[in-house]
Amino acid sequence: MFKKFLFALVCFATSTQAQTPFQNNQSKFDEFTYRQGTNLRTASGNPGPDYWQNGADYKLEVELDENNNTLSGTVEITYYNNSPEPLSFVWIHLEQNRYKDDSRGALTTPIQGYRFDGDLDGGYKISNVVAKTGTNTSKRYLITDTRMQVFFDEPIAANGGKATISMNFSYKIPGKGLDRMGRLDVKNGTIYSMAQWYPRVAVFDDVLGWNTEPYLGAGEFYLGYGDFDFKITVPYDHIVVASGALQNEKEVLPAELQKRMRQAEKSDQTIHLIKPDEVGKTQITRPKQNGKLTWHFVMENTRDIAFASSKAFIWDAARINLPEGKKAIAQSAYPIESNGDNAWERSTEYTKASIEYYSEQWFPYPYPAAVNVASNVGGMEYPGISFCGFDRKGSRLWGVTDHEFGHMWFPMIVGSNEKKHVWMDEGFNTFINYYSTKAFNNGEYNTRLGRDGIIEYNKNPNREPIATHPDITQSRNLGMTAYYKPAYGLLMLREYILGHERFDNAFKSYINAWAYKHPQPNDFFNHMENVAGEDLNWFWKHWFYSNDNIDLAIEAVDKVGSDFLLTFKNNGFPMPLKFEVTYEDGQKEIKELPVEVWQRSNRWIYLLKTDKKLKEVTIDPDKITADIDDTNNHFTLE
């Protein structure tokens, strides 16, 4: 009977093919970008033997004027040209120019406004620009919107040449800073969240040369690495928290606060540096009672720095335990309004837990401190410091804190181009947030990465592919294209396609290979495939670069003797097929078919050999894949 059934199927297929030319599904599995290796970026997804990247060190001295809400100071940049070509100019980002009413970002903001708009009465005042190569000095520069081109009289030599650029700068600190920086007025003062606060060198790389995309708002940043030495002068009653390590603690903190800092460095429980009832009591919290104080910080091998300053801070801290016995310190700075009722008094606990989890699971945290600042900013990350909404509490405070500190890995350690490939930043981070949230405090809070939301988006006729650039993406779609859909793609890779061990091996290897470097999407694809040992072209192509969907189906179940023929149909893009069979006696079995079953056609027949009576067949019983139609995933026999 079984042979007769197969013969009938073959005859049917032959008669159909005689009328319609047969086409296989090879195109769904083919390579879709130029992914061959070079001496700069290898086919195995690693930096090549000739990989290079330029860098810059910064020395900054600035003063914050709280009466006029201005920042002014000087910067000296030492630029290193490791590229194989001499450079006759350098491009520098001037993001504060976004806060002019004629900036590109302002002119391209929808009239109804959106998250990434801000004040329009700011912008840089630049003076005393000096660019030196060797003994040659140039003062020539050109400013275009949020970019500045500095020219040299003699080009910076290739393969190790060096130049210095210095200038004075000042600007009005925006109150509303595109939800990335700004000012928050609270009962006891103003909180200044300072980011994109100094001229920053653009990246010159082997892919595009100079990366000079203007700062519009939604697209974030792409930055090189270097060492920072920066001094911030503020009113005497301010507390400054910043990226990096404080160098002059004895000059800016009284003996009692120094003592409390030593206690915090040894404590797994949160220790107050400035208690709620001590805010504004400068006799206790400040080393002097008038004038100004200069805070000195240093941070090495980082792509950026940020800081916050206020006289309104409650300040607390605790030790962070890192792999191999290393330590760092978690800190939180927040106003009275943010204290209590399961709110910011738990911020340091959240920060510590987040950093410890990611350090153990993926890659050790490299910075001396992790600082969370209560801010007018809903949530924004910079190396070693995050700005989060001052009114957040409970699960919302955990969620934003965990998310912003997850960014310390993507893109702070793995320096991807956020302006073009935001999914390598936000998506990867949202993915690791899913597991850290499940682990935190025995699952105290629910995760925010859900299958139902992904399916709903994938059915939306106005959806856009993940690879859409952030400044182009429709604002209503950005959360999905940048955050949740790429994150869910990695979740499917780990939970359904590769499994935990193969995925984790590949993902950790990718982080190690590209730490403090600049990977492109193809580097990620190649690296994951080579370490996991799996051709995933079909997945990258359809999930990340198209609007195609997953739709696996059970078409028929036929009894043949004591066995069963299960006919499956693929109505979407290829996916491995996992299904559960349930027998009448209650026994269940999980079966797996590789993605290659769909290479020839969109229909596959599986022979289930059994002497039991079959009751049900269910595709993806754990509901992991974002299959857009669950109604055809289950078959019950009469």
C-alpha positions as CSV (number, residue, x, y, z in Angstrom):
1,M,0.0,0.0,0.0
2,F,2.8,2.4,0.9
3,K,4.6,1.8,-2.5
4,K,1.3,2.4,-4.4
5,F,0.8,5.7,-2.5
6,L,4.3,6.9,-3.4
7,F,3.8,5.8,-7.0
8,A,0.6,7.9,-7.2
9,L,2.5,10.9,-5.8
10,V,5.3,10.6,-8.3
11,C,2.7,10.4,-11.2
12,F,0.9,13.5,-9.9
13,A,4.2,15.4,-9.7
14,T,5.3,14.3,-13.2
15,S,2.0,15.3,-14.8
16,T,2.2,18.7,-13.1
17,Q,5.8,19.3,-14.1
18,A,4.9,18.5,-17.7
19,Q,2.6,21.5,-17.8
20,T,4.7,23.9,-15.6
21,P,8.5,24.2,-15.7
22,F,9.8,23.1,-12.3
23,Q,11.6,25.8,-10.2
24,N,13.4,25.0,-7.0
25,N,14.0,27.2,-4.1
26,Q,17.8,27.8,-4.5
27,S,17.3,31.5,-4.8
28,K,16.0,31.6,-1.2
29,F,19.3,30.1,0.0
30,D,21.8,31.9,-2.1
31,E,24.2,34.6,-0.8
32,F,22.6,38.0,-0.9
33,T,25.5,40.4,-0.3
34,Y,29.2,40.4,-1.2
35,R,30.5,38.3,1.7
36,Q,33.8,37.2,0.4
37,G,36.8,37.9,2.6
38,T,39.7,40.3,2.1
39,N,42.9,41.0,3.9
40,L,41.0,43.5,6.0
41,R,37.9,41.5,6.9
42,T,38.2,37.7,6.5
43,A,35.6,35.3,5.1
44,S,35.5,33.8,8.6
45,G,34.2,37.1,10.0
46,N,37.3,38.2,11.8
47,P,39.5,41.3,11.4
48,G,42.0,40.5,8.7
49,P,45.8,40.6,9.0
50,D,45.8,44.1,7.5
51,Y,42.8,45.4,9.4
52,W,43.4,49.0,10.6
53,Q,41.4,51.7,12.3
54,N,42.3,55.3,13.2
55,G,41.9,56.7,16.6
56,A,42.1,59.9,18.6
57,D,43.0,61.0,22.2
58,Y,41.3,64.0,23.8
59,K,42.3,66.5,26.4
60,L,39.3,68.7,27.5
61,E,38.9,71.5,30.0
62,V,35.4,73.0,30.3
63,E,33.3,75.1,32.7
64,L,29.6,74.8,33.3
65,D,27.8,78.2,33.9
66,E,24.5,77.4,35.7
67,N,23.4,81.0,35.6
68,N,23.5,81.2,31.8
69,N,23.1,77.4,31.1
70,T,26.3,77.4,29.0
71,L,29.3,75.2,28.6
72,S,32.6,76.6,27.4
73,G,36.2,75.4,27.2
74,T,39.0,73.9,25.1
75,V,39.7,70.6,23.4
76,E,43.0,69.2,22.1
77,I,42.7,66.2,19.9
78,T,45.6,64.0,18.9
79,Y,44.7,62.1,15.8
80,Y,46.4,58.9,14.7
81,N,46.2,57.9,11.0
82,N,46.8,54.1,10.7
83,S,45.2,54.0,7.3
84,P,47.3,53.2,4.2
85,E,46.7,56.7,2.7
86,P,47.7,60.2,3.8
87,L,44.9,62.5,5.0
88,S,44.9,66.2,4.1
89,F,41.9,66.9,6.3
90,V,39.9,65.5,9.2
91,W,36.1,65.6,9.7
92,I,34.7,66.4,13.2
93,H,31.2,66.1,14.5
94,L,29.6,69.2,16.0
95,E,26.3,67.6,17.3
96,Q,25.4,70.8,19.3
97,N,24.7,72.5,15.9
98,R,21.6,70.3,15.7
99,Y,20.0,72.8,18.1
100,K,19.9,75.5,15.5
101,D,16.7,76.4,13.7
102,D,18.3,76.0,10.3
103,S,20.0,72.6,11.0
104,R,19.2,69.7,8.8
105,G,17.8,67.9,11.8
106,A,15.4,70.7,12.6
107,L,14.4,71.1,8.9
108,T,13.7,67.4,8.6
109,T,11.7,67.1,11.8
110,P,8.0,66.3,11.2
111,I,5.8,69.4,11.8
112,Q,3.8,67.4,14.5
113,G,7.1,66.7,16.3
114,Y,8.4,63.4,17.5
115,R,10.8,61.9,20.1
116,F,13.9,63.2,18.5
117,D,13.3,66.9,18.4
118,G,14.6,69.6,20.7
119,D,15.4,73.2,21.4
120,L,16.5,75.4,18.5
121,D,18.4,78.2,20.2
122,G,21.8,76.6,20.6
123,G,24.8,75.7,18.5
124,Y,28.5,75.9,18.7
125,K,30.7,79.0,18.8
126,I,34.1,77.9,17.6
127,S,37.3,79.9,17.8
128,N,41.1,79.6,17.8
129,V,41.3,76.5,15.6
130,V,44.8,75.2,15.2
131,A,45.7,72.1,13.2
132,K,49.3,70.8,13.3
133,T,51.2,68.1,11.4
134,G,54.9,68.2,12.4
135,T,56.0,71.8,12.3
136,N,53.3,72.9,9.9
137,T,50.3,74.8,11.3
138,S,46.9,75.4,9.7
139,K,43.9,77.5,10.8
140,R,41.7,76.6,7.9
141,Y,38.3,74.9,8.6
142,L,34.8,74.7,7.2
143,I,31.6,74.1,9.2
144,T,28.6,72.5,7.5
145,D,25.7,71.8,9.7
146,T,26.8,69.3,12.3
147,R,30.1,68.6,10.7
148,M,33.4,70.5,10.7
149,Q,36.2,69.9,8.1
150,V,39.7,70.8,9.4
151,F,42.5,71.1,6.8
152,F,46.2,70.6,7.2
153,D,49.0,72.4,5.4
154,E,50.8,69.0,5.2
155,P,48.8,65.8,5.1
156,I,48.9,63.4,8.0
157,A,51.2,60.6,6.9
158,A,49.8,57.1,6.3
159,N,50.5,54.1,8.4
160,G,51.1,55.8,11.7
161,G,51.1,59.5,11.1
162,K,49.9,61.9,13.8
163,A,48.4,65.3,14.0
164,T,46.9,67.6,16.7
165,I,43.8,69.8,16.5
166,S,42.8,72.3,19.1
167,M,40.1,74.8,19.5
168,N,37.9,76.8,21.9
169,F,34.2,76.1,22.0
170,S,31.0,77.2,23.8
171,Y,27.3,76.8,23.4
172,K,24.0,77.1,25.3
173,I,23.0,73.8,26.9
174,P,19.6,72.8,25.5
175,G,16.8,72.1,27.9
176,K,15.3,69.6,25.6
177,G,18.1,67.7,23.8
178,L,16.5,65.1,21.5
179,D,15.9,62.8,24.4
180,R,19.7,62.3,24.6
181,M,20.9,65.2,26.9
182,G,19.6,68.4,28.4
183,R,18.4,70.0,31.6
184,L,15.9,68.9,34.3
185,D,14.8,71.4,36.9
186,V,13.9,69.8,40.2
187,K,13.2,71.0,43.8
188,N,16.9,71.4,44.8
189,G,18.4,72.6,41.5
190,T,19.0,71.7,37.9
191,I,20.3,68.3,36.7
192,Y,22.6,68.8,33.6
193,S,22.9,65.6,31.5
194,M,25.8,66.4,29.2
195,A,26.3,64.3,26.1
196,Q,27.6,65.1,22.6
197,W,29.2,67.9,24.5
198,Y,32.6,68.3,22.7
199,P,33.8,68.2,19.1
200,R,34.3,64.5,18.2
201,V,36.3,63.1,15.3
202,A,34.4,61.2,12.7
203,V,35.4,57.7,11.8
204,F,37.6,57.1,8.7
205,D,37.3,53.4,7.8
206,D,38.0,50.9,5.1
207,V,34.3,50.7,4.1
208,L,33.2,54.3,3.4
209,G,36.3,56.4,4.1
210,W,35.0,59.3,6.1
211,N,31.6,58.6,7.8
212,T,30.1,62.1,7.7
213,E,26.4,61.5,8.0
214,P,24.8,64.6,9.6
215,Y,23.3,64.3,13.1
216,L,19.5,64.4,12.5
217,G,18.1,62.8,15.6
218,A,17.1,59.2,15.3
219,G,20.4,58.0,14.0
220,E,22.9,57.8,16.8
221,F,26.6,57.6,16.5
222,Y,29.7,55.9,15.0
223,L,32.9,56.8,16.8
224,G,36.5,55.7,17.0
225,Y,38.4,54.8,20.2
226,G,41.0,56.7,22.2
227,D,42.0,57.9,25.7
228,F,40.2,60.9,27.4
229,D,41.6,63.2,30.0
230,F,38.9,65.8,30.9
231,K,38.4,68.5,33.6
232,I,35.0,69.9,34.4
233,T,34.7,73.1,36.5
234,V,31.3,73.6,38.2
235,P,29.9,75.6,41.1
236,Y,31.3,74.4,44.4
237,D,27.9,72.8,45.5
238,H,27.6,70.5,42.5
239,I,28.3,66.8,42.3
240,V,29.8,65.6,39.0
241,V,29.5,62.0,37.9
242,A,31.1,61.0,34.6
243,S,32.5,58.3,32.4
244,G,35.8,56.9,33.6
245,A,37.7,57.3,36.9
246,L,37.8,60.3,39.2
247,Q,41.4,61.5,39.5
248,N,41.2,64.2,42.2
249,E,38.8,62.7,44.8
250,K,40.6,64.4,47.7
251,E,40.1,67.8,46.1
252,V,36.4,67.5,45.4
253,L,35.1,65.2,48.2
254,P,35.3,65.8,51.9
255,A,36.8,63.1,54.1
256,E,33.4,61.7,55.1
257,L,32.4,61.1,51.5
258,Q,35.7,59.6,50.7
259,K,35.2,57.2,53.6
260,R,31.7,56.2,52.3
261,M,33.2,55.6,48.8
262,R,35.7,53.1,50.3
263,Q,32.8,51.4,52.1
264,A,30.8,51.2,48.8
265,E,33.7,49.8,46.9
266,K,33.6,46.8,49.3
267,S,29.9,46.4,49.6
268,D,27.4,44.3,47.7
269,Q,24.6,46.4,49.3
270,T,23.9,50.0,48.3
271,I,25.8,52.6,50.4
272,H,24.7,56.2,50.4
273,L,27.4,58.7,49.6
274,I,25.0,61.6,49.9
275,K,21.9,60.7,51.9
276,P,18.4,62.1,51.1
277,D,18.4,64.3,54.1
278,E,21.9,65.6,53.2
279,V,21.0,67.1,49.8
280,G,21.9,70.8,49.9
281,K,23.8,70.6,53.2
282,T,27.1,71.6,51.7
283,Q,28.9,71.7,55.1
284,I,28.6,67.8,55.1
285,T,28.9,67.0,51.4
286,R,31.3,69.6,50.0
287,P,34.9,70.4,50.7
288,K,34.4,74.2,50.3
289,Q,31.5,76.6,50.7
290,N,31.9,79.0,47.9
291,G,33.4,79.5,44.4
292,K,34.1,76.7,42.0
293,L,35.6,73.2,41.9
294,T,37.2,71.3,39.1
295,W,36.5,67.6,38.7
296,H,39.2,65.6,36.8
297,F,38.4,62.3,35.1
298,V,40.3,59.9,32.9
299,M,39.0,57.1,30.7
300,E,41.0,54.9,28.5
301,N,40.2,53.0,25.2
302,T,36.7,54.4,24.9
303,R,34.7,55.8,22.0
304,D,33.1,58.6,24.0
305,I,32.5,60.2,27.4
306,A,29.6,61.9,29.1
307,F,28.8,63.5,32.5
308,A,26.1,64.9,34.7
309,S,26.3,67.7,37.2
310,S,23.9,69.0,39.9
311,K,23.6,70.2,43.4
312,A,20.3,68.2,43.7
313,F,21.8,64.7,43.8
314,I,21.3,61.9,46.2
315,W,24.3,59.8,45.5
316,D,24.8,56.1,46.3
317,A,27.1,53.2,45.2
318,A,27.9,49.5,45.5
319,R,30.6,47.1,44.3
320,I,30.4,45.3,41.0
321,N,31.9,41.8,41.0
322,L,33.5,41.0,37.7
323,P,35.1,37.7,36.3
324,E,38.5,36.7,37.5
325,G,38.1,38.6,40.8
326,K,38.1,42.1,39.2
327,K,35.9,44.9,40.6
328,A,34.2,48.0,39.4
329,I,31.7,50.4,41.1
330,A,28.0,51.0,40.4
331,Q,26.7,54.5,41.2
332,S,23.4,56.3,41.0
333,A,22.7,60.1,41.1
334,Y,19.1,61.2,41.5
335,P,16.9,64.0,43.0
336,I,14.6,63.8,46.0
337,E,11.7,63.5,43.6
338,S,13.0,60.1,42.4
339,N,13.6,58.5,45.8
340,G,11.3,56.0,47.4
341,D,8.3,53.8,46.4
342,N,10.4,51.2,44.6
343,A,12.1,53.8,42.5
344,W,15.6,55.2,42.2
345,E,16.7,53.9,45.6
346,R,17.0,50.5,43.7
347,S,18.9,52.0,40.7
348,T,22.4,50.9,41.9
349,E,21.0,47.4,42.6
350,Y,19.7,47.3,39.1
351,T,23.0,48.7,37.6
352,K,25.1,46.2,39.5
353,A,23.0,43.2,38.6
354,S,22.9,44.1,34.9
355,I,26.7,44.7,34.6
356,E,27.4,41.5,36.5
357,Y,25.1,39.4,34.4
358,Y,26.5,40.6,31.0
359,S,30.1,40.3,32.2
360,E,29.6,36.7,33.2
361,Q,27.5,35.7,30.2
362,W,29.2,37.5,27.3
363,F,32.3,39.7,28.0
364,P,33.8,41.3,31.1
365,Y,32.8,44.9,31.7
366,P,35.9,47.0,31.0
367,Y,35.3,50.4,32.7
368,P,36.0,51.4,36.3
369,A,32.5,52.6,37.0
370,A,28.9,52.3,35.8
371,V,26.8,55.4,36.7
372,N,23.1,55.8,36.4
373,V,21.7,59.3,36.3
374,A,18.1,60.4,36.8
375,S,17.4,62.7,34.0
376,N,15.0,64.5,31.7
377,V,16.2,61.9,29.2
378,G,14.0,58.8,28.9
379,G,16.9,56.5,28.3
380,M,20.3,57.0,26.7
381,E,23.7,55.4,27.0
382,Y,27.3,56.5,26.9
383,P,30.4,54.6,27.9
384,G,30.3,54.0,31.7
385,I,27.2,56.2,32.2
386,S,23.5,56.2,31.4
387,F,20.8,58.8,31.6
388,C,17.3,57.4,32.5
389,G,13.9,59.0,33.2
390,F,13.8,60.5,36.7
391,D,10.2,59.4,37.0
392,R,10.8,55.7,36.3
393,K,10.2,53.1,39.0
394,G,9.7,49.4,39.4
395,S,9.8,47.4,36.2
396,R,10.1,50.5,34.0
397,L,13.2,51.6,35.9
398,W,14.7,48.1,35.7
399,G,13.9,47.9,32.0
400,V,15.5,51.2,31.0
401,T,18.5,50.7,33.3
402,D,19.2,47.2,32.1
403,H,18.8,48.3,28.5
404,E,21.1,51.3,28.7
405,F,23.8,49.4,30.5
406,G,23.4,46.5,28.0
407,H,24.6,49.1,25.5
408,M,28.0,49.0,27.1
409,W,28.5,45.8,25.1
410,F,26.8,47.1,21.9
411,P,28.0,49.5,20.6
412,M,30.5,50.7,23.3
413,I,32.7,47.5,23.3
414,V,31.7,46.2,19.9
415,G,31.9,49.5,18.0
416,S,29.3,49.0,15.2
417,N,27.9,51.9,13.1
418,E,24.7,52.9,14.8
419,K,23.9,55.5,12.2
420,K,23.6,53.0,9.4
421,H,23.1,49.6,11.1
422,V,21.1,50.4,14.2
423,W,19.9,46.8,14.6
424,M,23.5,45.8,15.5
425,D,23.2,48.2,18.4
426,E,19.7,48.3,19.6
427,G,18.7,44.9,18.4
428,F,21.6,43.0,19.9
429,N,21.1,44.8,23.1
430,T,17.4,44.1,23.3
431,F,18.3,40.5,22.8
432,I,20.7,40.3,25.7
433,N,18.2,42.2,27.8
434,Y,15.7,39.4,27.4
435,Y,17.9,36.9,29.2
436,S,19.2,39.4,31.9
437,T,15.6,40.2,32.8
438,K,14.7,36.5,33.1
439,A,17.7,36.1,35.4
440,F,17.2,39.2,37.6
441,N,16.0,38.5,41.1
442,N,14.4,35.1,40.1
443,G,12.3,36.7,37.4
444,E,10.9,39.7,39.4
445,Y,10.0,41.5,36.2
446,N,8.6,40.3,32.9
447,T,10.6,40.5,29.7
448,R,9.6,43.0,27.0
449,L,10.4,40.8,24.0
450,G,7.2,39.0,23.0
451,R,6.3,36.8,20.1
452,D,2.8,38.2,19.7
453,G,4.1,41.7,19.1
454,I,6.5,40.5,16.4
455,I,3.8,38.6,14.6
456,E,1.4,41.6,14.7
457,Y,4.1,43.8,13.2
458,N,5.0,41.2,10.5
459,K,1.4,41.3,9.4
460,N,1.4,45.1,9.1
461,P,1.3,46.2,5.4
462,N,3.4,49.3,6.4
463,R,6.2,47.3,8.0
464,E,9.8,48.0,6.9
465,P,12.9,45.7,6.8
466,I,15.3,45.6,9.8
467,A,18.0,47.0,7.5
468,T,16.2,50.3,7.0
469,H,18.4,53.2,8.1
470,P,17.1,54.8,11.4
471,D,16.8,58.3,10.0
472,I,14.7,57.0,7.1
473,T,12.5,54.5,9.1
474,Q,9.0,55.6,9.8
475,S,8.9,56.7,13.5
476,R,6.1,54.2,14.2
477,N,8.2,51.4,12.9
478,L,11.6,52.2,14.6
479,G,10.9,50.2,17.7
480,M,10.4,47.1,15.7
481,T,13.1,47.6,13.0
482,A,15.8,48.7,15.4
483,Y,15.0,46.9,18.6
484,Y,12.4,44.1,18.8
485,K,12.5,42.3,15.4
486,P,16.3,41.9,15.2
487,A,16.3,40.9,18.9
488,Y,13.7,38.2,18.2
489,G,15.7,37.0,15.2
490,L,18.6,36.3,17.5
491,L,16.3,34.7,20.0
492,M,15.0,32.3,17.2
493,L,18.6,31.6,16.3
494,R,19.5,30.6,19.9
495,E,16.3,28.9,20.9
496,Y,15.1,27.2,17.7
497,I,17.8,27.1,15.0
498,L,21.2,26.7,16.5
499,G,20.6,25.9,20.2
500,H,22.2,27.5,23.2
501,E,25.7,26.1,23.0
502,R,26.3,26.7,19.3
503,F,24.8,30.2,19.4
504,D,26.7,31.2,22.6
505,N,30.0,30.0,21.3
506,A,29.5,32.0,18.1
507,F,28.2,35.1,19.8
508,K,30.9,35.3,22.4
509,S,33.5,34.7,19.7
510,Y,32.1,37.6,17.7
511,I,32.3,39.9,20.7
512,N,35.9,38.9,21.4
513,A,36.9,39.3,17.8
514,W,35.4,42.7,17.3
515,A,35.9,44.3,20.8
516,Y,37.0,47.9,20.3
517,K,36.8,47.5,16.5
518,H,34.3,48.3,13.8
519,P,32.3,45.3,12.4
520,Q,30.0,45.5,9.5
521,P,26.8,43.4,9.1
522,N,28.7,40.9,6.8
523,D,31.4,40.4,9.5
524,F,28.7,39.4,11.9
525,F,27.0,37.1,9.4
526,N,30.3,35.4,8.4
527,H,31.5,35.1,12.0
528,M,28.3,33.5,13.3
529,E,28.2,31.0,10.4
530,N,31.8,30.0,10.7
531,V,31.8,29.4,14.5
532,A,28.4,27.8,14.5
533,G,29.1,25.8,11.4
534,E,25.9,26.6,9.7
535,D,25.0,28.3,6.4
536,L,22.4,30.9,7.4
537,N,22.1,32.9,4.2
538,W,18.4,32.0,4.1
539,F,17.8,33.5,7.5
540,W,19.8,36.8,7.2
541,K,18.3,37.5,3.8
542,H,14.7,37.1,4.7
543,W,14.5,38.1,8.4
544,F,16.9,41.1,8.3
545,Y,16.7,42.4,4.7
546,S,13.2,41.7,3.6
547,N,9.5,41.9,4.7
548,D,9.1,38.1,4.1
549,N,7.4,36.0,6.8
550,I,7.5,32.6,8.4
551,D,4.5,30.4,7.7
552,L,4.9,26.7,8.1
553,A,1.9,24.5,7.8
554,I,0.6,20.9,8.1
555,E,-1.2,20.1,4.9
556,A,-2.2,16.5,5.4
557,V,-1.8,13.4,7.6
558,D,-2.3,10.1,5.9
559,K,-2.2,6.6,7.4
560,V,-0.3,4.1,5.4
561,G,-0.3,0.7,7.1
562,S,0.8,1.2,10.7
563,D,2.8,4.3,9.7
564,F,1.8,7.9,8.8
565,L,2.7,10.3,6.0
566,L,2.9,13.9,7.3
567,T,2.7,16.5,4.5
568,F,4.2,19.8,5.5
569,K,3.9,23.1,3.5
570,N,6.1,26.2,3.6
571,N,4.1,29.3,2.7
572,G,6.8,31.7,3.7
573,F,10.6,31.8,3.9
574,P,12.6,28.6,4.8
575,M,12.9,27.6,8.4
576,P,13.9,24.3,10.1
577,L,10.9,22.3,11.0
578,K,10.3,21.2,14.6
579,F,7.1,19.4,15.4
580,E,5.6,17.4,18.1
581,V,3.6,14.2,17.6
582,T,1.1,13.1,20.3
583,Y,-0.1,9.5,20.4
584,E,-3.4,8.3,21.7
585,D,-1.7,6.9,24.8
586,G,-0.5,10.4,25.7
587,Q,3.2,9.8,24.7
588,K,4.8,12.8,22.9
589,E,7.8,12.9,20.7
590,I,9.7,15.9,19.2
591,K,10.9,15.5,15.6
592,E,13.2,17.9,13.7
593,L,13.8,18.4,10.0
594,P,16.6,20.6,8.7
595,V,16.0,23.7,6.7
596,E,17.3,21.9,3.6
597,V,14.0,20.1,3.2
598,W,12.7,23.3,1.5
599,Q,15.5,23.6,-1.0
600,R,13.7,21.6,-3.8
601,S,10.2,22.8,-3.2
602,N,7.7,24.2,-0.7
603,R,6.2,20.8,0.2
604,W,7.8,18.0,2.2
605,I,6.5,14.5,3.1
606,Y,7.8,12.9,6.2
607,L,7.3,9.2,7.0
608,L,6.5,8.7,10.7
609,K,7.2,5.1,11.5
610,T,5.2,3.9,14.4
611,D,3.0,1.1,15.7
612,K,1.0,3.5,17.9
613,K,-2.2,5.4,17.0
614,L,-1.4,9.0,16.2
615,K,-3.6,11.7,17.7
616,E,-2.1,15.1,17.0
617,V,0.8,16.8,15.1
618,T,1.9,20.3,16.2
619,I,4.6,22.5,14.5
620,D,6.7,24.5,16.9
621,P,4.9,23.4,20.1
622,D,6.9,25.9,22.2
623,K,5.8,28.7,20.0
624,I,9.2,30.2,19.4
625,T,9.2,31.1,15.8
626,A,7.3,34.2,14.7
627,D,5.0,32.1,12.4
628,I,2.3,34.5,11.2
629,D,-0.4,31.8,11.1
630,D,-0.8,29.4,14.0
631,T,-4.1,28.0,12.7
632,N,-2.3,25.7,10.2
633,N,0.3,24.5,12.7
634,H,-1.8,21.9,14.3
635,F,-3.5,18.8,13.0
636,T,-5.9,16.5,15.0
637,L,-6.7,13.1,13.6
638,E,-10.4,12.0,13.8
